[in-house]
Amino acid sequence: MVYNRLKDELVFPFVAKVVDVNDNILHGQKLVITQVDNYVDMYGVLMEAKVGRRKYIVALCELDITDTKSKNYKLVEEYLEWFG
């Protein structure tokens, strides 16, 4: 399953920015992604993210990995193609 692969292969923490509208986080804001949280059919893989001391749960499809040369970038791009 995609959830298990991402949970096993993503390297944490990593930085991502929000590319979709979210009620709690501004578009373009950078987040530190700390772990895979859950999978929900409607939203896909959910990630735990931090901004300063605040924690959020954000759908992976709402994020863009900032380091395009990292292993995480390729994994997330493959996930987005599958989920999209």
C-alpha distances in whole Angstrom, upper triangle without the diagonal:
4,6,6,6,9,10,11,12,14,18,20,22,22,24,23,25,25,25,25,27,26,29,29,28,31,29,29,29,28,25,24,21,20,17,13,15,12,10,13,13,16,15,12,11,14,16,19,22,26,29,32,31,30,26,24,20,19,17,15,17,20,20,22,21,25,25,24,25,22,19,17,19,17,13,14,16,13,11,14,15,12,12,16
4,6,5,6,8,10,10,12,15,17,19,19,21,19,21,21,21,21,24,23,26,26,25,27,26,26,26,24,22,21,18,18,15,11,13,11,9,12,12,15,13,9,8,12,13,17,19,23,26,29,29,27,24,21,18,17,14,12,13,17,17,18,18,21,21,21,21,19,16,14,15,14,10,10,12,10,7,11,12,9,10,13
4,6,5,6,9,10,11,14,15,17,17,19,18,20,20,21,21,23,22,24,24,23,26,25,25,24,23,20,19,15,15,12,8,9,8,7,10,11,14,12,9,6,9,11,14,16,20,23,26,26,24,20,18,15,14,12,11,13,16,16,18,17,21,21,21,22,19,16,14,16,15,11,11,14,12,9,12,14,12,11,15
4,5,5,6,8,10,13,15,17,18,20,20,23,23,24,24,26,25,27,27,26,29,28,28,27,25,22,20,17,16,12,9,11,10,10,13,15,17,16,12,10,12,13,15,18,22,25,27,27,26,22,21,18,17,15,14,16,19,19,20,19,23,22,22,22,19,16,14,17,16,12,13,16,14,12,15,17,14,15,18
4,5,5,6,8,12,14,16,17,19,19,22,22,23,24,26,26,28,28,27,29,27,27,26,24,22,20,16,16,13,10,13,12,12,15,16,19,17,13,11,13,14,16,19,22,25,28,28,27,23,22,19,18,16,14,16,19,18,18,17,21,20,19,19,16,13,12,14,13,9,11,13,11,10,14,15,13,14,17
4,5,5,5,9,11,13,13,16,15,18,19,20,21,23,22,25,24,23,25,24,23,23,20,18,16,13,13,10,8,11,11,11,14,16,18,15,12,9,11,10,13,15,19,22,24,25,23,20,18,16,15,13,10,13,16,14,15,14,17,17,17,17,14,11,9,11,11,7,8,11,10,8,12,14,13,13,16
4,6,6,9,10,12,13,16,16,19,20,22,22,25,23,25,24,23,26,25,24,23,21,18,16,12,11,8,6,9,9,11,14,16,19,16,13,10,11,10,12,14,17,21,23,23,22,18,17,15,15,14,12,15,17,16,17,16,19,19,19,19,16,13,11,14,14,11,11,15,14,12,15,18,16,16,19
4,6,8,10,13,15,18,18,22,23,24,25,28,27,29,28,27,29,28,27,26,23,20,18,15,13,10,9,12,13,14,18,20,22,20,16,13,14,13,15,17,20,24,25,25,25,22,21,19,18,17,15,18,20,19,19,17,20,19,20,19,16,12,11,15,14,11,13,16,15,14,17,19,18,18,21
4,6,9,12,13,16,16,20,21,23,24,27,26,29,28,26,28,27,25,25,22,19,17,14,13,11,11,14,15,16,19,21,23,20,17,14,15,14,16,17,20,23,25,26,25,22,21,19,19,17,15,17,19,17,17,15,17,16,16,15,12,9,8,11,11,8,10,13,13,12,15,17,16,17,20
4,6,9,9,12,13,16,18,20,21,24,23,26,24,23,24,23,22,21,18,16,13,10,10,9,9,12,14,15,18,20,22,19,16,12,13,11,13,14,17,19,21,22,22,19,18,17,16,15,12,15,17,14,14,12,14,13,14,14,10,8,6,9,10,7,9,12,12,12,14,17,16,17,19
4,6,7,11,13,16,19,21,23,25,24,27,25,23,24,24,22,20,17,15,12,10,9,9,10,14,16,18,21,23,25,21,19,15,15,13,13,14,16,18,20,21,21,18,18,18,17,17,14,17,18,16,15,12,14,12,14,13,9,8,7,10,12,10,11,15,15,15,17,20,20,20,22
3,5,9,11,15,17,20,22,24,22,24,22,20,22,22,20,18,15,12,9,7,6,6,9,12,15,18,21,23,24,21,19,15,14,11,11,11,12,15,16,17,17,15,15,15,15,16,14,17,18,15,15,12,14,13,15,15,11,11,9,12,14,13,13,16,18,17,18,21,22,21,23
4,7,10,13,16,19,21,23,21,23,21,18,20,20,18,16,13,10,6,5,5,7,10,13,17,19,22,24,25,21,20,16,15,11,10,9,10,12,14,15,15,13,14,14,14,16,14,17,17,14,14,12,12,12,15,15,12,12,10,13,16,15,14,17,19,18,19,23,23,22,24
4,7,10,13,16,18,20,19,22,20,17,18,18,16,14,10,8,6,5,7,9,12,15,17,19,22,24,24,20,19,16,15,11,11,9,10,12,14,16,16,14,15,15,14,15,13,15,15,11,11,8,9,9,12,12,9,11,8,10,13,13,12,15,17,16,17,20,21,21,22
4,7,10,13,16,18,17,20,17,14,15,14,12,10,7,6,5,6,9,12,14,16,19,20,22,24,24,20,19,17,15,12,12,9,10,10,13,15,15,14,14,14,13,14,12,14,13,10,9,6,6,8,11,13,11,13,10,10,14,14,12,15,18,17,17,20,22,21,21
4,7,9,12,14,14,17,15,12,13,11,9,8,6,5,7,7,11,12,13,16,18,19,20,22,21,17,17,15,13,11,12,9,10,11,14,16,15,14,13,13,11,12,10,11,10,6,5,4,5,8,10,13,12,13,10,10,13,13,11,13,16,15,14,17,19,18,18
4,6,9,11,12,15,13,10,9,8,5,5,4,6,9,10,13,15,16,17,19,20,21,22,21,17,17,16,14,12,13,10,11,11,14,17,15,15,13,13,11,12,10,11,8,6,5,7,7,10,12,16,15,17,14,12,16,16,13,14,17,16,15,18,20,18,18
4,6,8,8,11,11,8,7,5,5,6,7,8,11,11,15,16,16,17,18,18,19,20,18,15,16,15,13,12,13,11,12,12,15,17,15,14,12,12,9,10,9,9,6,5,6,9,10,14,15,19,18,19,16,14,17,17,14,15,18,16,14,18,19,17,17
4,7,9,13,13,10,9,6,6,8,10,11,14,14,18,19,18,19,20,19,19,20,18,15,16,16,15,14,16,14,16,15,19,21,19,18,15,15,11,11,10,9,6,6,6,10,11,15,15,19,19,20,17,15,17,17,14,14,17,16,13,16,18,16,14
4,6,10,11,9,9,6,8,10,12,13,16,16,19,20,19,19,19,18,17,18,15,12,14,15,14,14,16,15,17,16,20,22,19,18,15,14,10,10,10,8,5,7,9,13,15,18,19,22,22,22,19,17,19,19,15,16,18,16,13,16,18,15,14
4,7,9,8,7,6,9,11,13,14,17,17,21,21,20,20,20,20,18,19,16,13,16,17,15,16,17,16,17,16,20,21,18,17,14,14,11,11,13,11,8,10,13,16,18,21,22,25,25,26,22,21,23,23,19,19,22,20,17,20,21,18,17
4,6,5,7,7,10,10,13,13,16,16,18,19,18,17,18,18,17,18,15,12,15,15,13,14,14,13,14,14,17,18,15,14,11,11,8,10,12,12,8,11,14,17,18,22,23,26,25,26,22,21,24,23,19,20,23,20,18,21,22,19,18
4,6,8,10,13,12,15,15,18,18,20,21,20,19,19,20,18,20,17,15,18,18,15,16,16,14,15,14,17,18,14,14,11,11,11,12,15,15,12,14,17,20,21,25,26,30,28,29,25,25,27,26,22,24,26,23,21,25,25,22,21
4,7,10,12,11,13,12,15,15,17,19,19,17,19,20,19,21,19,16,18,18,15,14,13,12,12,11,14,14,11,11,8,10,10,12,15,16,13,14,17,19,20,24,25,28,27,28,24,24,27,26,22,24,26,24,22,26,26,23,23
4,7,9,7,9,9,13,13,16,18,18,17,19,20,20,22,19,16,18,18,15,14,13,11,11,9,12,14,11,11,9,10,9,12,14,14,11,11,14,16,17,20,22,25,24,25,22,21,24,23,20,22,24,22,20,24,25,22,22
4,6,5,9,10,14,15,19,20,21,21,22,23,22,24,21,18,20,20,17,16,16,13,13,11,14,16,14,14,12,14,12,14,15,15,11,12,13,16,16,20,21,25,24,26,22,21,25,24,21,22,25,23,21,24,26,23,22
4,6,9,11,15,16,19,21,21,21,22,22,22,23,21,18,19,19,17,17,17,15,15,13,17,19,17,16,14,15,12,14,14,13,10,10,11,14,14,18,19,23,22,24,21,19,22,22,19,19,22,21,18,21,23,21,20
4,6,9,13,14,18,20,21,21,23,23,24,25,23,19,20,20,18,17,17,14,14,13,16,18,17,17,15,16,13,15,14,14,10,9,9,11,11,15,16,20,20,22,19,17,20,21,17,18,21,20,18,21,23,21,20
4,7,10,12,16,18,19,20,22,23,23,25,23,20,21,19,17,15,15,12,11,9,12,15,13,14,13,14,12,14,14,15,11,10,10,12,11,15,17,20,20,22,19,18,21,21,18,19,23,21,20,23,25,23,22
4,7,9,13,15,17,18,21,22,23,25,24,20,20,18,16,14,13,10,9,8,10,14,13,13,12,14,12,14,13,15,12,9,9,10,9,12,15,17,16,19,16,15,19,19,16,18,21,20,19,22,24,22,22
4,6,9,12,14,15,18,19,21,23,22,18,18,16,14,11,10,6,6,6,9,11,10,10,9,11,10,12,12,14,11,9,10,10,10,13,16,18,16,18,15,15,18,18,15,18,20,19,18,22,23,21,22
4,6,9,12,14,17,19,21,24,23,19,19,16,14,10,9,5,5,7,9,11,11,9,10,11,11,13,12,15,14,11,12,10,11,12,15,17,15,16,13,14,18,17,15,18,20,19,19,23,23,22,23
4,6,8,10,13,16,18,20,20,17,16,13,10,7,6,4,6,9,12,13,12,10,9,9,9,11,10,13,12,10,11,10,11,13,15,17,14,14,11,13,16,14,12,16,18,16,16,20,21,19,21
4,7,9,13,16,18,21,22,18,17,13,11,8,6,6,7,11,12,12,12,10,10,10,11,13,12,16,15,13,15,13,15,15,18,19,16,16,13,15,18,16,15,18,20,18,19,22,22,21,23
4,6,10,12,15,18,19,16,14,11,9,6,5,7,10,14,16,15,14,11,11,10,11,12,11,15,15,14,15,14,16,17,19,20,16,15,12,15,17,14,13,17,18,16,17,21,20,19,21
4,6,9,12,15,16,13,11,7,6,5,6,9,13,16,18,18,17,13,12,9,10,10,9,13,14,13,15,14,17,18,19,20,17,16,12,15,16,13,12,16,16,13,15,18,17,16,19
4,7,10,14,15,12,11,8,5,5,6,9,13,16,19,18,16,12,10,7,9,9,10,14,14,14,17,17,20,21,23,24,21,19,16,18,20,16,15,18,19,15,17,20,19,17,20
4,7,10,12,10,8,6,5,7,9,13,16,19,22,21,19,15,13,9,10,9,10,13,15,15,18,19,22,23,24,26,23,21,18,19,20,17,15,18,18,15,16,19,17,15,18
4,7,9,8,5,4,6,9,12,15,19,22,25,24,21,18,15,11,11,9,10,12,14,15,18,19,23,24,24,26,23,21,18,19,19,16,14,17,16,13,14,16,14,12,15
4,6,6,5,7,7,11,14,17,20,23,26,25,22,19,16,12,11,9,11,12,14,16,19,21,24,26,26,28,26,24,21,21,22,19,17,19,18,14,15,17,15,12,14
4,6,5,8,10,14,17,20,23,26,29,29,25,22,19,15,14,11,12,12,15,17,20,22,25,27,27,29,27,25,22,22,22,19,17,18,17,14,14,16,13,10,12
4,6,9,11,14,17,19,22,24,28,28,24,21,18,14,13,10,12,11,13,16,19,21,25,27,27,29,27,26,23,22,23,20,18,19,18,15,14,16,14,10,12
4,7,7,11,14,16,19,21,24,24,21,18,15,11,9,6,8,8,9,12,15,18,21,23,23,26,24,23,19,19,20,17,15,16,16,13,12,14,13,9,11
4,6,10,13,15,19,21,25,25,22,19,16,12,10,7,7,7,10,12,15,16,20,22,22,24,22,20,17,17,17,14,12,14,13,10,10,12,10,7,10
4,7,10,13,16,19,22,22,20,16,14,10,9,6,6,8,10,11,14,15,18,20,20,22,19,18,14,15,16,13,10,13,13,9,10,13,12,9,12
4,7,9,13,16,19,19,16,13,10,6,5,4,6,9,10,10,14,15,18,20,20,23,20,19,15,16,18,15,12,15,16,12,13,16,15,12,15
4,6,10,13,16,16,14,10,8,6,5,6,6,10,10,10,12,13,16,17,19,20,18,17,13,15,17,14,12,15,16,13,14,17,17,15,17
4,7,10,13,13,11,7,6,5,6,9,10,13,13,12,14,14,17,18,20,22,19,19,15,17,19,17,15,18,20,17,17,21,21,19,21
4,7,10,10,8,6,5,6,7,10,10,13,12,11,13,13,14,16,19,21,18,19,15,16,19,18,15,18,20,18,18,22,22,20,21
4,6,7,6,5,6,9,10,13,14,17,15,13,15,15,15,17,20,22,20,21,17,19,22,21,18,21,24,21,21,25,26,24,25
4,6,5,7,8,11,12,15,16,18,15,14,15,15,15,18,21,23,21,22,19,20,24,23,20,23,26,24,23,27,28,26,26
4,6,8,11,14,15,19,19,22,19,17,19,18,18,20,23,25,23,25,22,23,26,26,23,26,29,27,27,30,31,29,30
4,7,10,14,16,19,20,23,21,19,21,21,21,23,26,27,25,26,23,25,28,27,25,28,30,28,28,32,32,30,31
4,7,10,13,16,18,20,18,17,19,20,20,22,26,27,25,26,23,24,27,26,23,26,29,26,26,30,30,27,29
4,7,10,13,15,18,16,15,18,18,19,21,24,26,24,24,21,22,25,23,21,24,26,23,23,27,27,24,26
4,6,10,12,15,13,13,16,17,18,21,23,25,23,23,20,21,23,21,19,22,23,21,20,24,24,21,22
4,7,9,12,11,11,15,16,18,21,22,25,22,22,18,19,22,19,17,19,21,18,18,21,21,18,20
4,6,8,7,8,12,13,16,18,20,22,20,20,16,17,19,17,14,16,18,15,14,18,18,15,16
4,5,5,7,11,13,16,18,19,22,20,19,15,15,17,15,12,14,15,12,11,15,14,11,13
4,5,5,8,10,13,15,16,18,16,15,12,12,13,11,8,10,12,9,8,12,12,10,11
4,6,8,11,14,16,16,19,18,17,14,13,14,12,9,9,11,8,6,10,11,8,8
4,7,10,13,16,16,19,18,19,15,14,16,15,11,12,14,12,10,13,14,12,11
4,7,9,12,13,16,15,15,12,11,13,13,9,10,13,12,10,13,15,13,13
4,6,9,9,13,12,13,11,8,11,12,8,9,12,12,10,13,15,14,14
4,6,7,10,9,10,8,6,9,10,8,9,12,12,11,14,16,16,16
4,6,9,9,12,10,8,12,13,11,12,15,16,15,18,20,20,19
4,5,6,9,8,7,10,12,11,12,15,16,16,18,21,21,21
4,6,8,8,5,8,11,10,10,13,15,14,16,19,19,19
4,7,8,7,8,11,12,12,14,16,17,18,20,22,22
4,5,5,7,9,10,11,13,15,16,17,19,20,21
4,5,6,7,9,10,11,13,15,16,17,19,20
4,6,5,6,8,10,10,12,14,15,16,18
4,6,5,6,9,10,10,12,14,15,16
4,5,5,6,9,10,11,12,14,15
4,6,5,6,9,10,11,12,14
4,5,5,6,9,10,10,12
4,5,5,6,9,10,10
4,5,5,6,9,10
4,5,5,6,8
4,5,5,6
4,6,5
4,6
4
